[in-house]
C-alpha cells in the first residue's frame, strides 16, 4: 500500500525535529549546521532550517556531513544508519508526534511512503516548491499578491531555462559556399543567462565570428546558438566555449571566436556589490588563435 504524504504532513514532522533540536539546550547565539542526506534529506533539512530560522536560531546547511551538527534524512529504514541521524520517519514506521493526533499521518509497516518531492512529475509539484521557497523567506504564501506567484514563476522558467528543451543542431542550416572565405562577424547580440552558483541573472552582449571554410550559415543562427546555451544554468566562461565548439562542429571553419561582456547580479546585488563591474570572456579557435593579425582584425571590428 502506498501512503502519499503532503507538504503539510512533512511540515508537522519537521516542526517536531526542530523542537527536539531546540530542546538540546542550544542557545540562539551558537550556529547550528545541518546536513541533508541527498536526495530525500535535502528537503527536510531545508524545512527544519526555515523553522529554526524563524525561531531566531542561526542555522545553515552544509555540504560536508563530517562538519555538521545534525544529519537529517526523509526516512531511516535500516538500523545501520540510525546513529547520529534524525529523520521524518523511521522503520518500523512511527512518527515523531503522538499517533493519536488525528492530524498526524501514521503509516503502517506495510505502507510504502511517497514524499511530496518525489512527485515532481505532477502538475503541482514544481509550484509547491516555489511555495516552500516563499515560506522560507518568511512570506505568507496565501496572501493575495502571492497566490498566483508560484504559477507565474514556473511559467517564467520556461523562458529563462528554455535552452534545456532546445537542441543546438536544430539551429544549423548549412549552405555550401566555396567562394566565401572572409570573416563573418555578428556583434552586439544581447543575451540573458543565469549563474549556476547563485541562480542570479547575468546579462550583456556577445560578439560572434567565424571564417568560412566552404560552408556558411544564416547569420541569425549565430544568435540562436547563443540562446540555446545562455538559457541554461551557466558560467560565462563555459558559455563562450560552447558557442565556438558548436560552430566548429557544424562548419569546420578556419576559425571561430566568441567574446561575451556581462554584468552579474551575484556581484552587483550581493557579495562585493560593485555596480559597474563588467566581466569579459573570450573563446577563440583556429586562425583566431594562431594568427595575431586575424585576432586583431576581429577585435577591431567589435571595437576592442
C-alpha positions in Angstrom: 0.0 0.0 0.0 1.3 3.5 -0.9 1.0 6.4 1.5 1.4 9.7 -0.2 2.4 12.4 2.2 1.6 16.1 1.7 3.9 19.0 2.4 1.7 19.7 5.5 2.4 16.2 6.8 6.1 16.7 6.4 5.9 20.2 8.0 4.4 18.6 11.2 7.4 16.2 11.4 9.9 19.0 10.6 8.5 21.0 13.5 9.0 18.1 15.8 12.6 17.8 14.7 13.1 21.5 15.3 11.5 21.1 18.7 14.0 18.3 19.5 16.9 20.4 18.4 15.8 23.4 20.5 15.3 21.1 23.5 19.0 20.1 23.4 20.0 23.2 25.5 21.1 25.0 22.4 21.4 28.8 22.6 20.4 31.1 19.8 23.9 32.6 19.6 25.5 29.3 18.6 25.2 28.4 14.9 23.6 25.0 14.1 24.8 23.2 11.0 22.6 20.7 9.3 23.3 18.2 6.6 20.6 16.8 4.4 21.3 13.4 3.0 20.9 13.5 -0.8 18.4 13.5 -2.2 15.5 12.9 0.1 17.1 14.5 3.1 17.7 17.8 1.5 14.0 18.9 1.6 13.5 18.1 5.3 16.8 19.8 6.2 15.6 23.0 4.4 12.3 22.8 6.2 14.0 22.4 9.6 16.4 25.3 8.7 13.5 27.6 7.9 11.6 26.7 11.1 14.7 27.3 13.3 15.5 30.5 11.5 12.0 31.8 12.2 12.6 31.0 15.9 15.8 33.1 15.9 18.4 30.4 15.6 21.4 30.8 13.4 21.1 27.7 11.2 22.9 26.7 7.9 23.0 23.8 5.5 26.5 22.4 5.0 27.8 20.1 2.2 30.1 18.0 4.4 28.4 15.6 6.8 31.6 15.4 8.9 31.4 19.1 9.7 27.7 19.2 10.6 25.9 19.1 14.0 22.9 17.1 12.8 22.3 14.8 9.8 18.7 14.8 8.5 17.0 12.3 6.2 13.5 11.7 5.0 13.3 8.1 6.2 15.5 5.7 8.1 14.9 2.1 7.0 17.9 0.3 8.5 19.5 0.1 11.9 22.9 0.8 10.4 22.0 4.3 9.5 20.3 5.4 12.7 23.2 6.6 14.8 23.6 10.4 14.8 20.7 10.9 12.4 17.2 12.4 12.6 14.5 11.5 10.0 10.9 12.5 9.4 10.0 8.8 9.6 11.7 5.6 10.6 11.1 1.9 10.2 9.3 0.2 11.8 7.1 3.2 10.9 6.5 5.7 13.7 6.1 9.4 13.7 7.7 11.9 16.0 4.4 13.1 17.4 1.5 11.4 19.2 -0.1 8.9 16.9 -3.5 9.5 18.5 -3.4 13.0 17.0 -5.9 12.9 14.1 -3.8 15.4 12.1 -0.8 13.2 12.0 -0.1 10.7 9.2 1.0 7.4 10.8 1.9 4.8 8.2 1.6 1.1 8.9 4.6 -1.3 8.5 3.2 -2.4 5.1 3.0 1.1 3.7 5.3 2.5 1.1 5.9 6.2 1.9 5.9 8.6 -1.0 7.1 12.1 -0.1 5.8 15.1 -2.0 9.2 15.9 -3.5 9.1 12.5 -5.2 6.1 13.6 -7.2 7.8 16.3 -9.3 6.1 14.9 -12.4 2.8 16.1 -11.0 1.4 19.4 -12.2 1.5 20.9 -8.8 5.0 19.6 -7.8 7.1 22.5 -9.1 4.6 25.1 -7.9 4.6 23.6 -4.4 8.4 24.0 -4.3 8.0 27.7 -5.0 5.5 27.9 -2.2 8.2 26.4 0.1 10.7 29.0 -1.0 8.3 31.8 -0.3 7.6 30.4 3.2 11.4 30.0 3.8 11.8 33.7 3.0 9.3 34.5 5.7 6.4 35.3 3.4 2.7 34.4 3.7 2.3 32.4 0.5 -1.5 32.7 0.9 -1.7 36.5 0.8 -3.4 37.9 -2.3 -0.3 39.2 -4.0 1.4 35.8 -3.9 -1.4 33.5 -4.7 -0.6 33.2 -8.4 3.2 33.7 -8.0 4.2 30.0 -8.0 2.4 29.5 -11.3 4.0 32.6 -12.8 7.4 31.6 -11.6 7.2 28.2 -13.2 5.9 29.7 -16.4 8.9 32.2 -16.4 11.2 29.2 -16.0 10.1 28.0 -19.5 11.8 31.1 -20.9 14.7 31.6 -18.5 15.7 27.9 -18.8 14.3 27.2 -22.2 17.7 26.1 -23.5 17.3 22.7 -21.9 14.4 22.0 -24.3 16.4 23.2 -27.4 19.0 21.3 -29.4 21.8 23.3 -31.0 21.7 21.0 -34.0 18.3 22.5 -34.9 19.9 25.9 -35.3 22.0 24.9 -38.2 21.1 25.0 -41.9 24.4 24.8 -43.6 25.0 26.2 -47.1 27.9 25.2 -49.4 29.8 28.4 -50.3 33.2 27.7 -51.7 33.9 31.3 -52.7 33.3 32.7 -49.2 36.4 32.9 -47.0 36.1 36.3 -45.4 35.4 36.8 -41.7 31.8 36.8 -40.7 31.0 38.8 -37.6 27.8 39.3 -35.6 28.3 41.8 -32.8 26.3 43.4 -30.0 24.0 40.5 -29.6 22.1 40.9 -26.3 21.8 37.8 -24.2 20.4 36.8 -20.8 21.6 33.9 -18.7 21.5 32.6 -15.1 24.6 32.0 -12.9 24.7 28.4 -11.8 26.3 29.3 -8.5 23.7 31.6 -7.1 20.8 31.3 -9.6 21.0 35.0 -10.2 20.9 36.7 -13.7 23.9 37.8 -15.7 23.3 39.6 -19.0 25.1 41.6 -21.6 26.2 41.4 -25.2 28.0 38.9 -27.4 30.3 39.2 -30.4 30.5 36.0 -32.5 32.6 35.3 -35.6 33.9 32.6 -37.9 35.9 32.3 -41.0 34.2 30.1 -43.6 35.9 27.0 -45.0 33.4 26.1 -47.8 30.3 26.3 -45.5 28.2 29.1 -44.1 25.0 29.5 -42.1 22.4 32.2 -41.8 23.7 35.0 -39.6 20.7 34.8 -37.3 21.6 31.2 -36.5 24.7 32.5 -34.6 22.3 34.3 -32.2 20.2 31.2 -31.9 23.3 29.1 -30.9 24.0 31.6 -28.2 20.4 31.5 -27.0 20.4 27.7 -26.7 23.3 27.7 -24.2 22.5 31.0 -22.5 19.1 29.8 -21.5 20.5 27.3 -19.0 22.3 27.5 -15.7 25.7 28.7 -16.8 29.1 30.2 -16.1 30.2 32.8 -18.6 33.5 31.1 -19.4 31.8 27.9 -20.5 29.1 29.7 -22.4 31.8 31.2 -24.6 33.4 27.9 -25.3 30.1 26.2 -26.1 29.3 28.7 -28.8 32.7 28.3 -30.6 32.6 24.5 -30.1 29.1 24.3 -31.8 30.4 26.4 -34.7 33.5 24.3 -35.1 31.5 21.1 -35.1 28.9 22.2 -37.6 31.0 24.2 -40.1 34.7 23.0 -39.6 35.6 26.7 -40.2 39.1 28.1 -40.4 38.4 29.6 -37.0 35.7 30.7 -34.6 35.5 33.3 -31.9 33.2 34.5 -29.2 33.5 37.4 -26.8 31.0 38.0 -24.0 30.6 41.1 -21.9 28.2 40.8 -19.0 27.1 42.2 -15.7 26.4 39.6 -12.9 23.8 40.1 -10.3 25.8 37.9 -7.9 28.4 40.7 -7.9 26.1 43.8 -8.2 23.2 42.8 -5.8 25.1 40.7 -3.3 28.7 39.9 -2.4 31.1 42.7 -3.2 28.2 44.8 -4.7 30.2 46.5 -7.4 27.5 48.1 -9.5 29.5 48.9 -12.7 31.6 45.8 -13.0 31.6 44.0 -16.3 33.1 40.6 -16.9 34.7 39.9 -20.3 35.4 36.4 -21.5 36.6 35.0 -24.9 37.0 31.8 -26.7 39.0 31.7 -30.0 39.9 28.7 -32.2 41.8 28.1 -35.4 43.2 31.2 -37.2 41.8 33.5 -34.5 44.1 31.8 -32.0 47.1 31.1 -34.3 47.3 34.4 -36.3 47.6 37.7 -34.4 46.5 39.7 -37.4 43.2 37.7 -37.7 42.5 38.1 -34.0 43.4 41.9 -34.2 41.0 42.3 -37.1 38.2 40.7 -35.2 38.9 42.8 -32.1 38.9 45.9 -34.2 35.6 45.1 -35.9 33.9 44.7 -32.5 35.5 47.8 -31.1 38.1 46.3 -28.8 
